[in-house]
Amino acid sequence: MLAWSAEMTTSESARHDLYNGLSELLGPHRAETLMAALPTFDTSDLVTKSDLALFGAELRAEFKSDLAAVNTRIDRLYLATMSGFVVSIGTTVGFFLALLN
């Protein structure tokens, strides 16, 4: 007995042979209905769990890299903002000290 596996591909001649057998057993209308429900694409085109796992890992790595870049920008913005506050406070204090003298 031949076990089905995801790596098996079905040739057109095998599909035709299957249709002929089904047609004899079930009649042509039922055979056509059943054959229409069977996939006609190559099973190697299907996405596997390992494909999804690899894609997920790549996506997480890319996201982590992008997140690191965003964090760097936020850190630079924070430093620039804090520097601006320090300069503003220093200027204001200097201005008031100049007024008192």
C-alpha positions as CSV (number, residue, x, y, z in Angstrom):
1,M,0.0,0.0,0.0
2,L,1.3,3.4,-1.0
3,A,1.2,6.0,1.8
4,W,0.5,9.6,0.8
5,S,3.1,12.2,1.7
6,A,3.3,16.0,1.2
7,E,6.3,15.4,-1.1
8,M,4.3,13.3,-3.6
9,T,3.2,15.0,-6.8
10,T,0.5,13.6,-9.0
11,S,1.0,13.5,-12.7
12,E,-1.7,14.3,-15.2
13,S,-1.7,10.7,-16.3
14,A,-2.3,9.6,-12.7
15,R,-5.1,12.1,-12.3
16,H,-6.7,10.9,-15.6
17,D,-6.4,7.2,-14.4
18,L,-8.0,8.2,-11.1
19,Y,-10.8,9.9,-13.0
20,N,-11.4,6.9,-15.2
21,G,-11.6,4.6,-12.1
22,L,-13.9,7.0,-10.3
23,S,-16.1,7.4,-13.4
24,E,-16.5,3.6,-13.6
25,L,-17.3,3.3,-9.9
26,L,-19.4,6.5,-9.3
27,G,-20.4,7.7,-12.8
28,P,-18.9,10.6,-14.7
29,H,-20.8,13.4,-13.0
30,R,-19.7,12.3,-9.5
31,A,-16.2,11.6,-10.7
32,E,-16.0,15.2,-12.1
33,T,-17.3,16.6,-8.9
34,L,-14.8,14.7,-6.8
35,M,-11.9,15.5,-9.2
36,A,-12.8,19.2,-9.0
37,A,-12.4,19.1,-5.2
38,L,-8.8,17.7,-5.5
39,P,-6.0,20.2,-5.7
40,T,-4.3,20.5,-9.0
41,F,-1.3,22.4,-7.7
42,D,2.1,21.0,-6.8
43,T,2.2,20.2,-3.1
44,S,5.7,21.7,-2.9
45,D,4.0,25.1,-3.3
46,L,2.3,24.7,0.0
47,V,3.6,26.5,3.1
48,T,4.8,24.3,5.8
49,K,5.0,24.8,9.6
50,S,8.8,25.1,9.2
51,D,8.3,27.8,6.5
52,L,6.1,29.8,8.9
53,A,8.6,29.3,11.7
54,L,11.5,30.6,9.6
55,F,9.4,33.5,8.4
56,G,8.4,34.3,12.0
57,A,12.1,34.2,13.1
58,E,13.1,36.5,10.2
59,L,10.3,38.9,11.0
60,R,11.1,39.0,14.7
61,A,14.8,39.7,13.9
62,E,13.8,42.5,11.5
63,F,11.4,43.9,14.1
64,K,14.1,43.8,16.8
65,S,16.5,45.6,14.5
66,D,13.9,48.3,13.6
67,L,13.0,48.6,17.3
68,A,16.6,49.2,18.2
69,A,16.8,51.9,15.6
70,V,13.7,53.6,17.0
71,N,15.1,53.3,20.5
72,T,18.3,55.0,19.3
73,R,16.3,57.9,17.8
74,I,14.2,58.3,21.0
75,D,17.4,58.4,23.1
76,R,18.8,61.1,20.8
77,L,15.6,63.1,21.0
78,Y,15.5,62.8,24.8
79,L,19.1,64.0,25.0
80,A,18.5,66.9,22.7
81,T,15.3,67.9,24.6
82,M,17.0,67.7,28.0
83,S,20.0,69.7,26.7
84,G,17.6,72.3,25.4
85,F,15.9,72.5,28.9
86,V,19.3,72.8,30.6
87,V,20.3,75.6,28.3
88,S,17.0,77.3,28.7
89,I,17.1,77.1,32.5
90,G,20.7,78.3,32.5
91,T,19.9,81.3,30.3
92,T,16.9,82.2,32.4
93,V,18.9,82.0,35.6
94,G,21.7,84.0,34.0
95,F,19.1,86.6,32.9
96,F,17.7,87.0,36.4
97,L,21.1,87.1,38.0
98,A,22.1,89.9,35.6
99,L,18.9,91.8,36.5
100,L,19.7,91.5,40.2
101,N,23.2,93.0,39.8
